[in-house]
Amino acid sequence: MPPAPLVDPATIDTSKVLLDLEQIRQVNPQRFEMEQLTAIVSIDQENKLIIGYKDVEADEFWVRGHMPGYPLLPGVLMCEAAAQLASCYCVSTHLIQEGFVGFGGMEDVRFRGQVKPGDRLVLVGHATRLHRRQTIFNVQGFVDGNMVFHGRMIGVNLSQQD
């Protein structure tokens, strides 16, 4: 049984972009094939929530081989997108002053639906631990209002000088 949604997906307005791809690039270091976010639509510091999305395109690097004739967004890329969402929150809210949040681990991840080219994967993250050295976010992903994955992402502060 999936957990209750962190926010009602029907209330998420993806038409009002808070941070576009260029602005995400100002806070997250991933580039080229590893950029897994399209936009951020909400950052709510009071409730420790961030909402963004990834538009899944037909020409992404994984489409040809995962799986031929029936392409599905790999679960590991859903998790990477969720981790990038959490990092975006931490840097955008100035929780960390330099560097970025790197992937430290994940727990209790479950995949509950398919994500295909043409889908918009809406990501919701709720911080349960915010510390400059380690963060933990409960994350959920939705396609057309249906939860397709959930789990906890653990982040660690990485400095470009490390």
N, C-alpha and C positions, 0 to 999 in steps of 0.2 A: 504494500500500500504506500503510495507516495505521500510525502509530508504535505501539510497545508501550504498553499502558495504564500510566499513572503509578502506579495502584493497581489491584488486581483489583476490578472493579466488583461482583463477587459478595460481596466482604467489606465493602461499605459498608452500614452500618446507618442508614437515614434515620429510624428511629423514635426515636432518642435525639438530640433537638434541643439543641444547645449555645447557639445564639442564635436566637431567634424574630424575627419581623418587627419587633416593637417594639424589640428589642435591636439589630437591624441598623440601624434608624433612628437609634440613638445614635451610630453611627460613619460611616454613609453619608448624604449629603445628598439623594439622589434621593427624589422623592415622586410620588404619584399614578401616572399611566401609566408613568413612567420607573422605578418600583421593579421591578427584575427578579429579585430574590431572595426566596424564601419562608423559607428557614432555612439556618443553618450547622450542620453536624453534627460537624465535626472541625477543630481547629486544632492542628497538630503543628509547633511551633517548631523542634524538633531537626532534623526532616527538611524544614522549610520547605514544608509542605503545608497546604492548606485544602480542605475538601470542603463543599459546600452543594448546594441544589437550588432549582429554580423549578417550582412547580406551574403548568402551563399551563391557563388557564381559558377557558371558551367565551365569556365576555363581555369579553375583552380588546379594546383599541381597534383592533387590526389585523385581527381575525378577519373582520369584515364584508367587507373589501376585499382580503385577501391569502390566498387567492384565492376569490372567491365560489363556494360549493359544495364547495370543497376547501381549507379553511384550513390554512396552514402557517406556523409561527413563522418570521418573517424572520431570515435569517442575521445581519443586523446586530444584532438583539435578542439572539441567542445570544452574540455578541461583547460586547455591552453587559453582559449578565449575568455573563460571565466577568471583565470589567473590574471590575465591582462586587464580585465575589468577591475579586479581588486587592486592591482598596482596603480591603475589610473586614479582610483579613489585616494589612495595613500599619498601619491605625489600631488594631486590636484588640491587636496585639503591641507597640504604642507605638514602632514604627519612626519614625513621624512624630508630632510633639507637637501640631501645630495644623493645621487645614485637612483636606484629604483628597487622595486620589490621583485625578487626572483622566486621561482617555484621552489618551495621547501618540502612539499608533499601534498597528499590528498587523502581524504578518509571518507568512507561510507558513500562512495560514488555509485550511482545506479543510472543506467540508461533505460528509458521507458518509451522511446519512440524514435522514429527515423527523421533524419534531417537530410534533405536532398537539394541539389542545385535548383535555384529559384526560390528557396525558402528564406524567410527572415527568422533567424534565431535570436529571440529576445532574451537577454540575460539580466538577471536580478541578483545582486549581491548584498548581503547584510553582514556587517562586521560584528563578530562576537568577541574578538580580541584585537585591540589596536595598540600596538607598541612599536616604537621606532625600530626594534630589532626583529620582532615577529608579529605577524598578523594572521588572523583566522577569519575566513568569510564563509558563511553558508551561502551557497549559490544554487540557482535554479535556472533552467533554460526552457523556453516555450516556443512552440511553432503553432501559429493560428490558435493561441490560447490554451494549447495542450502542453502539459509538462513533459518534456522529452528527456531531461536528465536533472539530477540534483546531487549535491555532495558538499564536502567542506574542502576548501583550498587553504593551504598553509603557505604563507609567504615569508621570506627573509629579506632583510635589507641588504642590497648589494651595492657597493660603490664601484664606480668605474676605475678606481685606483686599487681595488683588491687584487 
